[in-house]
Amino acid sequence: MTSTASAGREFVIFGRNQENGYELWDVEPVPTGPERGAYLEELSFEVEEAGGNTATKRAASARDAVDQVLAGLCAERGDTYQLTPTSNVTAYGPISEPPGTARALSGNHTETYLVEAASTPGPAAITVEGVSDRESQAIRDRVRAAVLNSDRVWPDSRLTVTLTPTRPGADRCVSASLDLAIACTVLAAAGLLPAACLTRTALIGELGLDGSIRLPYEARELTDLLRQLRSAGADTVVIPLDALGMNNTGVRTFGARDVSEALSIVHLIDKRCLYVNP
């Protein structure tokens, strides 16, 4: 049994470490007074008999206490370690963003990608899989800053983003042009954007810290990418507004100046309004 000394009341968290995450069984406030020791001893024995473990944390809420446990486990086992689907999330306390997933297409000047995001209970964090640690950190910084500086809410949940080339066997050559797709799928996975809006939709653009969108390669390379995205299943593509005139493929494209405009377009795609290149 472990403990930390910090502000708030004391909670005991019990559950089981599994290969893919922590299975939370319950969280309870620890009694104060002379009964504390006997309570923790008896509970620890019962939990260990069931194959689990306990930890005590001082926190402002049950959720904060669990987050402390998860943060410690992430430090030991990696950023992807999180609550398992079998966890008792009711005990975890109010969750700002419900678990969810979303996906969209994107691409760089050589490959098309499936961008998938998952939102699960846990300390607010974002992990980008399929890239190096350095690239993951840069993507996290750009995307989060762009969303917040666009006066949008950043999800209060654990986010995992996976980048997968749509062409089997293709080498990963991730570029910043996937930023916009990452931002939209993250918001959709967290329930801040209807995930259905991203169905058969591709999003291309590097995000500036101020929320602006640009194309990080030559605009002439966009034509081949649009054709590849259409072959990958996209029937609508959102691109930087400055690159809109480069589309001569017949693919339905929308141009956006910044994150806020892109999100508005995604909401209104079926109405075929704003900066449309039919």
MARLOSE-113733 format. One record per residue (C-alpha): residue number from 1; x, y, z. Coordinates in Angstrom, 3 decimals, always signed. Last residue first. Layout:
BEGIN
> NUM:X:Y:Z
...
***
This chain:
BEGIN
> 278:-17.299:+21.723:-56.573
> 277:-14.739:+24.115:-55.049
> 276:-16.519:+25.387:-51.967
> 275:-15.564:+28.237:-49.649
> 274:-18.683:+28.450:-47.452
> 273:-21.686:+26.244:-48.224
> 272:-22.304:+22.724:-49.414
> 271:-25.101:+22.101:-46.865
> 270:-23.777:+18.598:-46.192
> 269:-20.419:+20.055:-45.210
> 268:-21.919:+22.387:-42.612
> 267:-20.499:+20.940:-39.380
> 266:-17.169:+20.175:-41.066
> 265:-17.142:+23.706:-42.472
> 264:-17.647:+25.231:-39.029
> 263:-14.799:+23.106:-37.698
> 262:-12.539:+24.290:-40.543
> 261:-13.459:+27.925:-39.897
> 260:-12.578:+27.614:-36.216
> 259:-9.318:+25.841:-37.049
> 258:-8.103:+28.490:-39.480
> 257:-8.268:+29.814:-43.048
> 256:-10.472:+27.049:-44.431
> 255:-11.028:+25.877:-48.014
> 254:-13.586:+23.241:-48.973
> 253:-13.051:+20.543:-51.581
> 252:-15.294:+18.253:-53.637
> 251:-12.940:+16.117:-55.723
> 250:-13.181:+16.978:-59.430
> 249:-9.406:+16.750:-59.766
> 248:-8.547:+20.333:-60.682
> 247:-7.805:+21.482:-57.152
> 246:-4.994:+24.051:-57.035
> 245:-7.386:+26.971:-56.497
> 244:-8.140:+25.830:-52.941
> 243:-4.532:+26.021:-51.790
> 242:-4.826:+29.420:-50.070
> 241:-7.953:+28.227:-48.251
> 240:-6.069:+25.437:-46.507
> 239:-7.761:+22.084:-47.218
> 238:-11.003:+20.292:-46.279
> 237:-11.691:+17.252:-48.466
> 236:-14.998:+15.585:-49.355
> 235:-15.659:+12.228:-51.052
> 234:-12.914:+10.361:-49.220
> 233:-12.691:+6.604:-49.797
> 232:-8.981:+5.821:-50.236
> 231:-9.272:+6.346:-54.006
> 230:-10.598:+9.862:-53.336
> 229:-7.681:+10.428:-50.986
> 228:-5.238:+9.325:-53.680
> 227:-6.764:+11.740:-56.193
> 226:-6.536:+14.572:-53.659
> 225:-2.903:+13.677:-52.960
> 224:-1.994:+13.805:-56.650
> 223:-3.435:+17.313:-56.960
> 222:-1.868:+18.579:-53.723
> 221:+1.695:+18.293:-55.005
> 220:+1.211:+21.526:-56.993
> 219:+0.613:+23.316:-53.669
> 218:+4.233:+22.706:-52.652
> 217:+4.544:+21.493:-49.066
> 216:+3.485:+22.494:-45.555
> 215:-0.019:+23.656:-46.583
> 214:-1.253:+26.228:-44.067
> 213:-3.904:+26.521:-41.378
> 212:-4.127:+29.199:-38.673
> 211:-4.986:+28.249:-35.089
> 210:-2.603:+30.718:-33.409
> 209:-0.041:+27.970:-32.747
> 208:-0.032:+27.312:-36.473
> 207:-1.692:+24.183:-37.746
> 206:-0.484:+22.207:-40.753
> 205:-3.257:+21.277:-43.140
> 204:-5.236:+18.484:-44.754
> 203:-8.604:+17.060:-43.730
> 202:-10.311:+14.108:-45.366
> 201:-14.002:+13.279:-45.040
> 200:-15.657:+9.925:-45.789
> 199:-17.305:+10.119:-42.340
> 198:-15.915:+13.111:-40.443
> 197:-19.294:+14.706:-39.707
> 196:-20.411:+11.404:-38.155
> 195:-17.990:+12.049:-35.284
> 194:-20.160:+14.973:-34.165
> 193:-17.737:+17.496:-32.602
> 192:-17.053:+18.037:-28.901
> 191:-17.819:+14.392:-28.071
> 190:-14.272:+13.542:-26.977
> 189:-13.674:+11.391:-30.063
> 188:-14.912:+14.281:-32.215
> 187:-12.501:+16.773:-30.649
> 186:-9.579:+14.378:-31.123
> 185:-10.678:+13.568:-34.679
> 184:-10.814:+17.266:-35.593
> 183:-7.413:+18.155:-34.145
> 182:-5.701:+15.110:-35.662
> 181:-7.195:+15.836:-39.090
> 180:-5.947:+19.425:-38.895
> 179:-2.452:+18.348:-37.884
> 178:-1.980:+15.757:-40.668
> 177:-0.195:+18.312:-42.895
> 176:+2.528:+18.441:-40.233
> 175:+4.224:+15.492:-41.891
> 174:+4.299:+11.760:-41.268
> 173:+6.527:+9.663:-43.486
> 172:+5.502:+6.166:-42.472
> 171:+6.649:+3.617:-45.028
> 170:+3.899:+1.937:-47.024
> 169:+3.374:-1.785:-46.505
> 168:-0.361:-1.635:-47.091
> 167:-1.478:+1.753:-48.469
> 166:-3.798:+3.518:-46.005
> 165:-0.850:+4.689:-43.909
> 164:-1.746:+4.559:-40.181
> 163:-1.631:+7.418:-37.680
> 162:-3.020:+6.585:-34.218
> 161:-4.120:+9.253:-31.743
> 160:-4.695:+8.464:-28.061
> 159:-6.440:+10.968:-25.822
> 158:-6.844:+10.798:-22.037
> 157:-9.595:+13.168:-20.964
> 156:-10.372:+16.841:-20.351
> 155:-10.818:+17.641:-24.029
> 154:-9.528:+21.067:-25.191
> 153:-12.337:+23.597:-25.459
> 152:-12.271:+25.963:-28.417
> 151:-11.363:+29.646:-28.370
> 150:-9.189:+29.247:-31.492
> 149:-6.114:+29.723:-29.300
> 148:-7.130:+26.549:-27.417
> 147:-7.394:+24.477:-30.596
> 146:-4.141:+25.779:-32.120
> 145:-2.241:+25.339:-28.848
> 144:-3.404:+21.728:-28.516
> 143:-2.564:+20.900:-32.135
> 142:+0.866:+22.484:-32.207
> 141:+2.094:+21.173:-28.832
> 140:+0.774:+17.650:-29.353
> 139:+2.270:+17.452:-32.843
> 138:+5.685:+18.610:-31.605
> 137:+5.613:+16.101:-28.724
> 136:+4.667:+13.244:-31.055
> 135:+7.417:+14.183:-33.509
> 134:+10.030:+14.018:-30.733
> 133:+8.640:+10.750:-29.384
> 132:+8.817:+9.250:-32.881
> 131:+5.651:+8.627:-34.882
> 130:+3.064:+5.835:-35.195
> 129:+1.252:+6.643:-31.974
> 128:+0.359:+10.153:-30.823
> 127:-0.343:+10.374:-27.086
> 126:-2.502:+13.112:-25.568
> 125:-3.003:+13.890:-21.894
> 124:-5.759:+14.852:-19.435
> 123:-5.567:+12.307:-16.620
> 122:-7.866:+9.352:-17.215
> 121:-11.162:+8.365:-18.779
> 120:-10.910:+7.470:-22.475
> 119:-10.880:+9.408:-25.740
> 118:-9.762:+7.595:-28.894
> 117:-8.480:+9.165:-32.104
> 116:-7.918:+7.624:-35.534
> 115:-6.145:+9.226:-38.499
> 114:-6.114:+7.042:-41.605
> 113:-3.272:+8.226:-43.783
> 112:-2.579:+9.008:-47.442
> 111:+1.008:+8.970:-48.652
> 110:+3.603:+10.992:-50.588
> 109:+2.870:+14.737:-50.306
> 108:+1.138:+14.310:-46.958
> 107:-2.184:+12.753:-46.120
> 106:-5.496:+12.846:-44.299
> 105:-8.492:+10.617:-43.695
> 104:-10.796:+10.755:-40.695
> 103:-11.553:+8.730:-37.587
> 102:-13.406:+9.080:-34.318
> 101:-13.587:+7.234:-31.024
> 100:-15.386:+7.706:-27.725
> 99:-15.172:+7.595:-23.948
> 98:-17.203:+10.391:-22.355
> 97:-15.681:+13.854:-21.829
> 96:-16.006:+15.714:-18.540
> 95:-16.109:+12.538:-16.482
> 94:-17.804:+12.837:-13.100
> 93:-16.431:+10.318:-10.599
> 92:-14.115:+7.355:-11.022
> 91:-16.541:+5.198:-9.056
> 90:-18.916:+5.288:-12.010
> 89:-15.971:+4.336:-14.222
> 88:-15.862:+0.851:-12.693
> 87:-13.189:-0.457:-15.036
> 86:-13.939:-3.145:-17.631
> 85:-12.939:-0.877:-20.529
> 84:-9.438:-0.625:-18.987
> 83:-8.230:+2.592:-17.389
> 82:-4.999:+3.836:-18.920
> 81:-1.438:+2.851:-19.879
> 80:-0.682:+4.565:-23.216
> 79:+1.808:+6.974:-21.623
> 78:+4.233:+4.237:-20.635
> 77:+4.579:+1.585:-17.918
> 76:+6.269:+3.269:-14.957
> 75:+5.403:+6.925:-15.561
> 74:+1.979:+5.856:-16.800
> 73:+1.439:+3.899:-13.570
> 72:+2.245:+6.979:-11.495
> 71:-0.093:+9.156:-13.535
> 70:-2.804:+6.508:-13.258
> 69:-2.591:+6.508:-9.458
> 68:-2.722:+10.304:-9.332
> 67:-5.674:+10.299:-11.726
> 66:-7.490:+7.899:-9.403
> 65:-7.126:+10.380:-6.542
> 64:-8.251:+13.278:-8.718
> 63:-11.359:+11.304:-9.691
> 62:-12.187:+10.549:-6.056
> 61:-12.024:+14.255:-5.299
> 60:-9.784:+16.961:-3.769
> 59:-6.928:+14.518:-3.312
> 58:-4.899:+12.609:-0.745
> 57:-3.989:+9.206:-2.113
> 56:-4.122:+5.652:-0.783
> 55:-3.261:+2.677:-2.955
> 54:-4.714:-0.821:-3.092
> 53:-3.970:-3.991:-5.007
> 52:-5.843:-6.757:-6.761
> 51:-5.835:-10.531:-6.975
> 50:-9.044:-11.144:-5.036
> 49:-7.109:-12.064:-1.881
> 48:-5.151:-8.829:-2.356
> 47:-8.409:-6.873:-2.302
> 46:-9.665:-8.594:+0.876
> 45:-6.352:-8.108:+2.715
> 44:-6.085:-4.451:+1.696
> 43:-9.648:-3.815:+2.850
> 42:-8.969:-5.346:+6.275
> 41:-5.748:-3.416:+6.792
> 40:-7.239:-0.154:+5.518
> 39:-10.237:-0.375:+7.847
> 38:-8.144:-1.443:+10.863
> 37:-5.797:+1.513:+10.419
> 36:-8.525:+4.113:+9.886
> 35:-10.695:+3.040:+12.853
> 34:-8.809:+5.332:+15.273
> 33:-9.905:+8.533:+13.543
> 32:-10.604:+9.310:+9.936
> 31:-12.309:+6.910:+7.575
> 30:-10.738:+6.615:+4.113
> 29:-12.936:+7.887:+1.286
> 28:-13.661:+5.099:-1.215
> 27:-12.641:+4.352:-4.768
> 26:-13.686:+1.182:-6.617
> 25:-12.694:-1.618:-8.965
> 24:-10.443:+0.179:-11.419
> 23:-8.819:-2.112:-13.989
> 22:-5.486:-0.522:-14.862
> 21:-4.213:-0.916:-18.397
> 20:-3.263:-3.200:-21.277
> 19:-1.202:-5.783:-19.395
> 18:-3.391:-5.629:-16.306
> 17:-2.921:-3.968:-12.935
> 16:-5.856:-4.636:-10.621
> 15:-8.177:-2.461:-8.574
> 14:-8.377:-0.489:-5.378
> 13:-8.213:+3.214:-4.675
> 12:-8.256:+4.470:-1.095
> 11:-9.058:+8.135:-0.624
> 10:-7.690:+10.683:+1.831
> 9:-9.082:+14.189:+1.924
> 8:-7.581:+17.229:+0.277
> 7:-4.076:+18.697:+0.179
> 6:-1.053:+16.454:-0.283
> 5:+0.752:+13.633:+1.497
> 4:+1.092:+10.543:-0.652
> 3:+0.384:+6.910:+0.167
> 2:+1.344:+3.430:-0.909
> 1:+0.000:+0.000:+0.000
***
